[in-house]
Amino acid sequence: MSAGPADFEQALAETAAAVDATLDALLPRADGVEGRVAEAMRYATLNGGKRLRPFLVVAGAQLFEVSEPSARRTAAAVEMIHCYSLVHDDLPAMDDDDVRRGRPSCHVAFDEATAILAGDALLTYAFEALSAPETHASAAVRCELVRGLAVAAGCGGMVGGQMIDLLAAESTLDIDGVTRLQKLKTGALIAFACEAGAILGEAGAEARAALAGYGHDLGLAFQIADDLLDIEGSEAETGKAVGKDAAAGKATFVGLLGVDGARDRARVLVDRAVGRLARFGDKADSLRAVARFAIARRH
């Protein structure tokens, strides 16, 4: 039986609270002269947000009966990477955003240098947390998690996509170019989050591939929803500035396909993502709910 919207929203909120508690326990606290960077790390991370990527880790882990502490530590590491990317993306040299999740961006609340260091520290601390024995008893599994997250976050994933995005205003990207950009910038980390539960559960290659494919489709659909919100949403809804992509002349799914065409593309992606979950039966209903949420959300 499929989970309804209310059930999904409750599950999302419960997972967010559990992962927040894990993040709070893992992140360093302000102490000594260097405490300012620890304070900035906590500011950038413990500031709300949907915690969608952690939810994907936890929901995927449940398919393979992974222990909750193990899933939550992995989810927390993924969220540290995501939050580091937001801190750096908001910097004046990058996307130059002063508001994030409804409050001043990290570089505004502190300063640019501290924000850079906080992002650097979150990036490295994610791998420190992920590689610890508490995350999984098997060193091989921990190594696979570290490798997978490094690939998703690096030049062949999120960072590479951000580089393309920064250059996009100076070049003309067609739909294939935008798809590649977002598959790297947004989709790579989401795909890893989806596959991480299978890695923790030591699942076979087919199960891992199905979840990674689901994640890539979901990531593109999620980005299309972001593009639509940038045009149709408000800062109050999204917690960040809107209309910036069009003002910067960046190529987006909406700009290339139009509003209706972009929505149609998102629906196709969601249908394909959901189709990849057939092998998991009813156990994957929470992941199906995420896909529906991706194109219906207003924040």
NORSULMO-V443877 format. One record per pair of residues at least 4 apart in sequence whose ideal C-beta (glycine too) atoms are under 6 Angstrom apart, sorted by sequence separation. I is the first residue (numbers start at 1). J is the second residue. D is the distance in Angstrom with one decimal. If there is no record, write none. Layout:
BEGIN
i j d
I J D
I J D
END
This chain:
BEGIN
i j d
3 7 4.1
23 27 5.8
31 35 4.8
42 46 5.2
51 55 5.9
55 59 5.9
66 70 5.5
68 72 6.0
85 89 5.9
92 96 4.7
104 108 4.0
106 110 6.0
110 114 4.0
121 125 5.7
127 131 5.9
149 153 6.0
150 154 5.7
153 157 5.8
155 159 5.4
156 160 5.7
167 171 5.8
173 177 3.4
181 185 5.9
182 186 5.1
183 187 4.3
184 188 5.5
187 191 5.7
203 207 4.1
218 222 6.0
228 232 5.6
229 233 3.6
233 237 4.7
243 247 5.9
244 248 6.0
251 255 5.8
253 257 5.6
257 261 3.3
280 284 3.8
293 297 5.7
3 8 5.2
30 35 3.4
61 66 3.7
66 71 5.1
89 94 5.1
100 105 4.5
104 109 4.5
107 112 4.7
110 115 5.8
130 135 5.7
136 141 4.5
151 156 5.9
152 157 4.4
153 158 5.1
154 159 5.5
155 160 4.7
168 173 5.7
173 178 5.1
198 203 4.0
203 208 5.9
233 238 5.0
245 250 4.5
254 259 6.0
257 262 4.6
89 95 5.0
136 142 5.3
151 157 5.9
235 241 6.0
90 97 4.4
98 105 5.6
135 142 5.9
235 242 5.8
245 252 5.3
277 284 4.1
30 38 4.9
97 105 5.7
107 115 3.7
254 262 4.6
257 265 6.0
30 39 4.4
106 115 4.3
198 207 5.2
229 238 5.5
233 242 5.4
253 262 4.7
28 38 4.3
61 71 3.7
90 100 5.7
98 108 5.2
198 208 4.5
277 287 5.7
131 142 5.3
106 118 6.0
230 242 5.3
58 71 4.9
195 208 5.4
198 211 5.3
27 41 5.8
274 288 5.3
27 42 5.3
90 105 4.0
130 145 5.3
131 146 5.5
230 245 5.2
91 107 5.6
130 146 5.5
165 181 5.9
195 211 4.9
57 74 5.3
58 75 5.5
164 181 4.5
194 211 4.5
195 212 4.5
274 291 5.3
57 75 3.9
273 291 4.8
87 106 4.6
127 146 5.7
161 181 5.5
165 185 5.8
194 214 5.6
54 75 3.5
57 78 5.7
191 212 4.9
194 215 3.3
270 291 4.7
23 45 5.7
161 184 3.1
162 185 5.5
231 254 5.9
160 184 4.9
161 185 2.7
191 215 3.4
53 78 5.0
54 79 5.0
190 215 4.9
191 216 4.8
227 252 4.4
270 295 5.7
227 253 5.0
228 254 6.0
157 184 5.6
158 185 5.9
227 254 4.4
87 115 5.4
190 218 5.9
53 82 5.5
187 216 4.9
190 219 3.9
224 253 4.7
266 295 4.6
158 188 5.6
87 118 5.9
88 119 4.6
157 188 3.4
158 189 5.4
19 51 5.5
87 119 4.1
187 219 2.9
186 219 4.9
187 220 5.8
16 51 3.9
19 54 4.2
84 119 4.3
152 188 4.3
152 189 4.9
186 223 4.6
45 83 4.6
84 122 3.8
182 220 5.8
224 262 5.2
44 83 5.2
83 122 5.8
84 123 4.6
15 55 4.8
152 192 3.8
182 223 4.4
80 122 4.7
224 266 4.2
12 55 5.6
15 58 5.2
44 87 4.9
149 192 5.8
148 192 5.3
80 125 6.0
81 126 5.0
221 266 4.6
80 126 3.9
221 269 4.1
77 126 4.3
220 269 5.2
221 270 5.1
22 72 4.5
26 76 5.7
49 101 5.5
77 129 4.9
217 269 4.7
19 72 5.7
23 76 4.9
48 101 5.1
77 130 4.2
18 72 5.9
22 76 4.5
47 101 5.3
145 199 5.6
144 199 5.3
217 272 5.0
218 273 4.9
19 75 5.0
217 273 3.7
19 76 5.7
214 273 4.8
237 298 5.2
238 299 5.7
44 106 4.5
73 135 4.6
214 276 4.4
237 299 5.2
213 276 5.0
70 135 6.0
40 106 5.8
70 136 5.6
210 276 5.0
210 279 6.0
225 294 5.7
40 110 4.9
225 295 5.3
81 153 5.1
222 294 4.7
225 297 6.0
85 158 6.0
178 251 5.3
218 291 5.7
221 294 4.8
40 114 5.1
44 118 5.7
221 295 5.7
218 294 5.9
41 118 4.8
40 118 3.7
173 251 4.0
169 248 5.1
37 117 4.9
41 121 5.5
169 249 4.9
37 118 5.6
41 122 5.6
169 250 5.4
175 256 5.2
168 250 4.9
168 251 5.5
37 121 5.8
26 129 5.4
78 193 5.1
74 196 5.3
70 200 5.8
60 194 5.5
66 200 4.4
66 201 5.1
57 193 5.0
61 197 3.5
56 193 4.1
60 197 2.7
64 201 2.5
102 239 4.0
56 194 5.1
101 239 4.5
57 196 4.9
61 200 5.4
64 203 5.5
53 193 4.4
57 197 6.0
100 240 5.8
99 240 5.4
99 241 6.0
97 240 6.0
97 241 5.7
60 211 5.7
63 280 5.5
63 283 5.4
59 286 4.5
59 287 5.3
8 289 3.9
3 285 5.0
2 285 5.3
3 289 4.8
END
